[in-house]
Amino acid sequence: MEIKYSKHFLNKLEDLFSETEYVLRYEKGKFQSGYCLLKDTKIAIVNKYYSLDGKINSLLEIIKQIDIDTKSLSDKNKKLYQEINQTQLSF
């Protein structure tokens, strides 16, 4: 899968997130990696001042780290999730 750094692709990732148990929030913060993942409360926080590329990279990293129940995903998001998991991320 080729990662496209566009607002449309960011929206796709946000849509995938909306079907998971996790809550995605954009807030300011001094995160070492650009994001903070609170697994116990199922909240993912991404630095809102990050560039578009940074936000997409952060969301891709988070998606690879968390356990997502694919039964709760729509067909298009299930396909996207499988493509992301098969892709080797290199930033």
N, C-alpha and C positions, 0 to 999 in steps of 0.2 A: 504494500500500500504506500502510495506517495502522499506525504503530508503536505497539504496546501495551506499556506499561512494567509488565510483570508477571513474576513468577518463571517462569511457563510460557513466555513469549516468550524469556527469557534461556536457559532450557533448550533451546529450539529452536536458538538461535544456537550454543550450546555443542555441540549434536549436529551441526550443520553443520560446525563447526570440527573435530570428531573425525574427520570423513571426509576432511579435507584433509591435506596433508603437514605442516602447521604444528602445533606443540605449544602448547596454551593453558595458561598458568599464572597463578594469582592470588598475588601476593606484595606485600609492602609496599615502597614505594619513593617517591622524590621525582621522579616523572615530570612533566614540564611539561604534557603533554596527558592524563595519567591512565593512559597505557599506554606500553609500549616495544616496538618491533617490530625483531627481529633477523632481517633477511631472509636473511643468509648461512647462519645455522644453523636457520632456519625455526622460530623461537620467538616467540610473542606473550605478553607479560607485562602483565597488567592489575593496577592497584592494588587490593589486596583490601579496603581500607578505603573504597573508593568506594561511593556509594549505588547502588541498583538501577538508577536512571536513568543514572548515570554509566557503569556497567559495560556496559549495553546500548548506549549511545552510542559507547563505546570500541570494542566489538566490531563495530558497524556500520561505523565508520570504517576499522577494520582490514580487514574483509571487502572494502570498496571499494578498498583500496590493494593488496591482494595478488592474485597470479594464481592462480586456483583451476581445476584441471582438472575440468570438469564431468562427465567420463566416470567419475570415481571416486565421484560423488555418487549417493545413492539418489534415486528419483523425487521424493519429498516435499522433500528438501533441494535438489534441482536447481530445483524450482519456487520455493522460498523464496529461493534465491540469485538467480534471475532477477528476482524481485519487488524484492529489495533493490537490485539494480543499476539498475532502472528508476525507483526512488524517489529523488527529490531530497532529500538530507538537509539539514535546517536545525534547529539546536539552539538 
